[in-house]
Amino acid sequence: MRRIGVLTSGGDAPGMNAAIRAVVRYAIYRNIDVIGINKGYKGLIENDMCDMNLSSVADIIHRGGTILGTDRCEEFKTDEGFAKALDNIKYRDIKGLIVIGGDGSFLGARKLSQAGIPTIGIPGTIDNDLAYTEYTLGFNTAMNTILDAVGKIRDNSSSHERTNIIEVMGRHCGDLALYSGLAGGAEVVVIPEAPIDIDTICETIMRGNTRGKKHSIIMLSEGSGNAYGLKDEITKRIKVNIRCTVLGYIQRGGTPSAYDRLLGSKMGAKGVELLVDGISNVVLGTKDGKLFHQDIEEALKIEKQFDYETYELTKILSI
């Protein structure tokens, strides 16, 4: 294992830079050269790569996003594009690859593994939608970014006696809305895994109004609709002052939390260690606070289990 490559793919997530830094520095510690691949799989196809050294990753652990850039590369899915990527891997004499990204990125990593390229996957996605691991890199920071916004919005809604609908990311997985909803004291959480009817939402709002509560927070996952559509449905049924906030890409940015810096650092170093030990074609994950690795094929087959216990708690505590 003389030379390895590292890339970030798909949506960016806070903590990716911490992982890149750990990959580079731990590899150099083990006398391994590192190639940084720019713009994800697109960089593999276009041979857009650079040698990395200690200075390449100086002062990046606290930065959001990814210094390598990222892209969603449809060409990589084609036979021609994939062949170009393999040719460039061979040309650059890359003996192992570390891929940091979400489920789409892992599908690409699996494809490379099947082609004989030793590959390690690090889960980097704010949605926390990879079923095999408890937490993904970037989820903790994104949740805290949401909570910061919730606090500011709550101040405003309290002053003006409003209901606020806050729309957060999560097309297929409602973890961001669920956990930030509980931590932020939301009265209603609307997520794809547990559909809720409009009448129930209205009843919750009116129940609060009856006991003198003049403001409320509805946490909405984007996979369950959009904030303005939900506002229209509610105001058709009850008379209430509603404002909408769509947090959008603000959730992807910002300084990574201490947790995501630690997780990225540990996973980056562990990925290199596994390659050195001859272990590849696996993805890293967390369970009970500890790292583990699992065959990439098996990890992608696991279905996400919804946390009904936490969801029920949000309803109980919103009475």
C-alpha positions as CSV (number, residue, x, y, z in Angstrom):
1,M,0.0,0.0,0.0
2,R,2.4,2.7,-1.3
3,R,-0.2,5.2,-2.4
4,I,-3.8,5.8,-1.6
5,G,-6.5,8.2,-2.9
6,V,-9.2,10.1,-1.0
7,L,-12.3,11.7,-2.3
8,T,-15.5,13.3,-1.1
9,S,-18.7,12.7,-3.1
10,G,-22.4,13.7,-3.1
11,G,-23.7,16.4,-0.6
12,D,-21.0,18.0,1.5
13,A,-21.2,17.5,5.3
14,P,-19.4,19.2,8.2
15,G,-16.6,17.0,9.4
16,M,-15.5,15.9,5.9
17,N,-12.4,18.1,6.2
18,A,-11.5,16.5,9.5
19,A,-11.7,13.1,7.9
20,I,-9.5,14.2,4.9
21,R,-7.0,15.7,7.3
22,A,-6.8,12.4,9.3
23,V,-6.5,10.3,6.1
24,V,-3.5,12.4,4.9
25,R,-1.7,12.8,8.2
26,Y,-2.1,9.2,9.3
27,A,-1.1,7.9,5.9
28,I,2.1,10.0,6.0
29,Y,2.8,8.7,9.5
30,R,2.6,5.2,8.0
31,N,4.9,6.3,5.1
32,I,2.1,6.2,2.5
33,D,1.7,8.8,-0.3
34,V,-1.8,10.4,-0.6
35,I,-3.5,11.6,-3.8
36,G,-6.4,14.0,-3.3
37,I,-9.1,13.5,-5.9
38,N,-11.1,16.7,-6.6
39,K,-14.8,16.9,-7.2
40,G,-15.6,13.3,-6.2
41,Y,-15.9,10.7,-8.9
42,K,-15.7,13.4,-11.6
43,G,-12.1,13.9,-10.6
44,L,-11.4,10.2,-11.1
45,I,-12.8,10.4,-14.6
46,E,-11.0,13.7,-15.5
47,N,-7.7,12.9,-13.8
48,D,-8.2,16.0,-11.6
49,M,-6.0,15.0,-8.7
50,C,-3.1,16.3,-6.7
51,D,-0.4,15.1,-4.3
52,M,-1.2,15.9,-0.7
53,N,1.2,16.6,2.2
54,L,1.0,17.8,5.7
55,S,0.6,21.4,4.6
56,S,-2.3,20.5,2.3
57,V,-4.5,19.8,5.3
58,A,-3.2,22.5,7.7
59,D,-5.9,24.5,9.4
60,I,-8.9,22.7,7.9
61,I,-10.2,20.6,10.8
62,H,-12.5,23.5,11.8
63,R,-13.8,24.3,8.3
64,G,-17.1,23.1,7.0
65,G,-17.6,21.7,3.5
66,T,-14.7,19.8,1.8
67,I,-11.4,21.2,0.5
68,L,-11.5,18.5,-2.2
69,G,-14.8,19.7,-3.6
70,T,-17.7,17.4,-4.5
71,D,-20.0,16.6,-7.3
72,R,-22.8,14.2,-8.3
73,C,-21.3,12.5,-11.3
74,E,-23.7,10.7,-13.6
75,E,-20.9,9.8,-16.0
76,F,-19.3,7.5,-13.5
77,K,-22.4,5.3,-13.7
78,T,-21.7,4.7,-17.4
79,D,-19.4,2.0,-18.7
80,E,-17.3,4.6,-20.5
81,G,-17.0,6.9,-17.5
82,F,-16.1,4.1,-15.2
83,A,-13.4,2.7,-17.5
84,K,-11.8,6.2,-17.6
85,A,-11.8,6.3,-13.8
86,L,-10.1,2.9,-13.6
87,D,-7.5,3.9,-16.2
88,N,-6.7,7.0,-14.1
89,I,-6.5,5.0,-10.9
90,K,-4.0,2.7,-12.7
91,Y,-2.1,5.7,-14.2
92,R,-1.7,7.4,-10.8
93,D,-0.7,4.0,-9.3
94,I,-3.4,4.3,-6.6
95,K,-3.4,1.1,-4.6
96,G,-6.4,1.9,-2.3
97,L,-9.2,4.4,-2.1
98,I,-11.1,6.1,0.7
99,V,-14.5,7.4,-0.3
100,I,-16.3,9.9,2.0
101,G,-20.0,10.4,1.3
102,G,-23.6,9.0,1.5
103,D,-25.5,6.1,0.0
104,G,-24.9,7.2,-3.7
105,S,-21.2,7.5,-3.0
106,F,-21.1,4.1,-1.4
107,L,-22.7,2.6,-4.5
108,G,-19.7,4.0,-6.5
109,A,-17.3,2.6,-3.8
110,R,-19.0,-0.8,-4.2
111,K,-18.5,-0.7,-7.9
112,L,-14.8,0.1,-7.5
113,S,-14.5,-2.7,-5.0
114,Q,-16.0,-5.1,-7.4
115,A,-13.5,-4.0,-10.0
116,G,-10.7,-5.0,-7.7
117,I,-9.8,-1.6,-6.2
118,P,-9.4,-1.8,-2.4
119,T,-11.9,0.7,-1.1
120,I,-13.0,2.0,2.3
121,G,-16.2,4.0,2.8
122,I,-16.7,6.7,5.4
123,P,-20.3,7.8,6.0
124,G,-20.5,11.5,5.3
125,T,-24.1,12.9,5.1
126,I,-26.1,15.2,7.3
127,D,-29.3,13.2,6.7
128,N,-28.2,10.3,8.9
129,D,-29.9,8.0,6.4
130,L,-27.3,5.1,6.2
131,A,-29.0,2.3,8.1
132,Y,-26.0,0.3,9.2
133,T,-24.5,3.0,11.4
134,E,-26.0,4.9,14.3
135,Y,-24.6,8.3,13.2
136,T,-23.1,9.7,10.0
137,L,-20.5,12.4,9.7
138,G,-22.1,15.8,9.6
139,F,-25.5,14.9,11.3
140,N,-24.5,16.3,14.7
141,T,-23.4,19.6,13.3
142,A,-26.5,20.0,11.1
143,M,-28.8,19.2,14.0
144,N,-27.0,21.9,16.1
145,T,-27.3,24.4,13.2
146,I,-31.1,23.7,13.2
147,L,-31.3,24.1,16.9
148,D,-29.6,27.5,16.7
149,A,-32.1,28.6,14.2
150,V,-35.0,27.2,16.2
151,G,-33.9,29.3,19.2
152,K,-33.9,32.5,17.2
153,I,-37.2,31.7,15.5
154,R,-38.8,30.9,18.9
155,D,-37.9,34.3,20.2
156,N,-39.6,35.9,17.3
157,S,-42.7,33.7,17.4
158,S,-43.1,34.3,21.1
159,S,-43.0,38.1,20.6
160,H,-45.6,38.0,17.9
161,E,-47.7,35.1,19.1
162,R,-47.1,33.1,15.9
163,T,-46.9,29.5,14.9
164,N,-43.7,28.8,12.9
165,I,-43.2,26.0,10.4
166,I,-39.5,25.1,10.1
167,E,-38.6,23.0,7.1
168,V,-35.4,21.0,7.3
169,M,-33.6,18.6,5.1
170,G,-34.4,14.9,4.9
171,R,-36.1,13.6,1.7
172,H,-36.4,10.0,2.8
173,C,-35.1,10.0,6.4
174,G,-36.7,12.3,9.1
175,D,-33.9,12.0,11.6
176,L,-32.9,15.7,11.4
177,A,-36.5,16.8,12.0
178,L,-37.1,14.2,14.6
179,Y,-34.1,14.8,16.8
180,S,-33.9,18.5,16.4
181,G,-37.7,18.6,17.0
182,L,-37.3,16.9,20.3
183,A,-34.2,18.8,21.4
184,G,-35.8,22.1,20.3
185,G,-39.1,21.5,22.0
186,A,-41.2,21.5,18.9
187,E,-45.0,21.0,19.4
188,V,-45.3,19.0,16.2
189,V,-42.9,16.9,14.2
190,V,-43.8,15.9,10.6
191,I,-41.6,13.2,9.0
192,P,-41.9,10.7,6.2
193,E,-41.7,7.7,8.5
194,A,-44.8,8.6,10.6
195,P,-47.4,10.5,8.5
196,I,-49.7,12.8,10.5
197,D,-53.0,14.2,9.4
198,I,-53.6,17.9,9.2
199,D,-56.5,17.7,11.7
200,T,-54.2,16.3,14.4
201,I,-51.7,19.1,13.8
202,C,-54.5,21.7,14.2
203,E,-55.7,20.0,17.4
204,T,-52.2,20.2,18.9
205,I,-51.9,23.9,18.0
206,M,-55.4,24.7,19.4
207,R,-54.8,22.7,22.5
208,G,-51.8,24.8,23.3
209,N,-53.8,28.0,22.6
210,T,-56.5,26.9,24.9
211,R,-54.1,26.7,27.8
212,G,-52.7,30.1,27.0
213,K,-49.8,29.1,24.8
214,K,-49.7,31.7,21.9
215,H,-46.8,30.4,19.9
216,S,-45.6,27.0,18.6
217,I,-43.0,25.3,16.5
218,I,-43.8,22.7,13.7
219,M,-40.7,20.8,12.6
220,L,-41.2,19.6,9.0
221,S,-39.0,17.2,7.1
222,E,-38.8,18.1,3.4
223,G,-39.7,14.5,2.5
224,S,-43.2,15.2,4.0
225,G,-44.0,18.2,1.9
226,N,-43.2,21.9,1.9
227,A,-43.7,24.5,4.6
228,Y,-45.9,26.8,2.6
229,G,-48.2,24.0,1.5
230,L,-48.6,22.8,5.1
231,K,-49.3,26.4,6.1
232,D,-52.1,26.6,3.5
233,E,-53.7,23.4,4.7
234,I,-53.6,24.5,8.4
235,T,-55.1,27.9,7.8
236,K,-58.0,26.4,5.8
237,R,-59.0,24.8,9.1
238,I,-58.1,27.1,11.9
239,K,-57.5,30.8,12.4
240,V,-53.8,31.0,13.3
241,N,-50.9,33.3,12.5
242,I,-48.3,31.2,10.7
243,R,-44.8,32.0,9.4
244,C,-42.6,29.6,7.4
245,T,-38.8,29.2,7.5
246,V,-37.0,26.9,5.0
247,L,-33.5,26.4,6.4
248,G,-32.2,25.0,3.1
249,Y,-28.4,24.7,2.5
250,I,-27.5,26.5,5.7
251,Q,-27.8,23.1,7.3
252,R,-24.9,21.8,5.3
253,G,-22.5,24.6,6.2
254,G,-20.8,25.9,9.3
255,T,-18.0,24.9,11.6
256,P,-18.2,21.2,12.5
257,S,-19.1,20.3,16.0
258,A,-16.6,18.7,18.4
259,Y,-18.4,15.4,17.8
260,D,-18.1,15.5,14.0
261,R,-14.4,16.6,14.3
262,L,-13.7,13.6,16.5
263,L,-15.7,11.2,14.4
264,G,-14.1,12.4,11.1
265,S,-10.6,12.2,12.6
266,K,-11.1,8.7,14.0
267,M,-12.8,7.4,10.8
268,G,-10.1,8.9,8.6
269,A,-7.3,7.3,10.5
270,K,-9.1,4.0,10.8
271,G,-9.7,3.9,7.1
272,V,-6.0,4.1,6.3
273,E,-5.2,1.5,9.0
274,L,-7.6,-0.9,7.5
275,L,-6.1,-0.6,4.1
276,V,-2.6,-1.1,5.6
277,D,-3.9,-4.2,7.3
278,G,-5.2,-5.6,4.0
279,I,-8.8,-5.0,4.9
280,S,-10.9,-3.3,2.2
281,N,-14.3,-3.2,0.5
282,V,-15.8,-2.2,3.8
283,V,-17.6,0.9,5.3
284,L,-17.0,2.4,8.7
285,G,-19.8,3.0,11.2
286,T,-20.5,3.8,14.8
287,K,-22.3,1.6,17.4
288,D,-22.5,2.4,21.1
289,G,-19.9,5.1,20.7
290,K,-17.3,2.8,19.1
291,L,-16.1,2.4,15.5
292,F,-16.7,-0.8,13.5
293,H,-16.4,-1.8,9.9
294,Q,-18.8,-3.9,7.8
295,D,-18.8,-5.4,4.3
296,I,-20.0,-2.7,1.9
297,E,-22.4,-5.1,0.2
298,E,-24.0,-6.1,3.5
299,A,-24.2,-2.5,4.8
300,L,-26.1,-1.3,1.8
301,K,-28.7,-4.1,2.1
302,I,-29.7,-3.0,5.7
303,E,-33.0,-1.1,5.9
304,K,-33.2,2.0,8.1
305,Q,-35.2,1.3,11.4
306,F,-37.3,4.2,12.5
307,D,-36.9,5.4,16.1
308,Y,-40.5,5.1,17.2
309,E,-39.6,5.6,20.8
310,T,-38.1,9.0,20.2
311,Y,-41.1,10.0,18.0
312,E,-43.6,9.0,20.7
313,L,-41.6,11.0,23.2
314,T,-41.9,14.2,21.1
315,K,-45.7,13.8,21.2
316,I,-45.8,13.1,24.9
317,L,-43.6,16.1,25.8
318,S,-45.6,18.5,23.5
319,I,-48.8,18.2,25.5
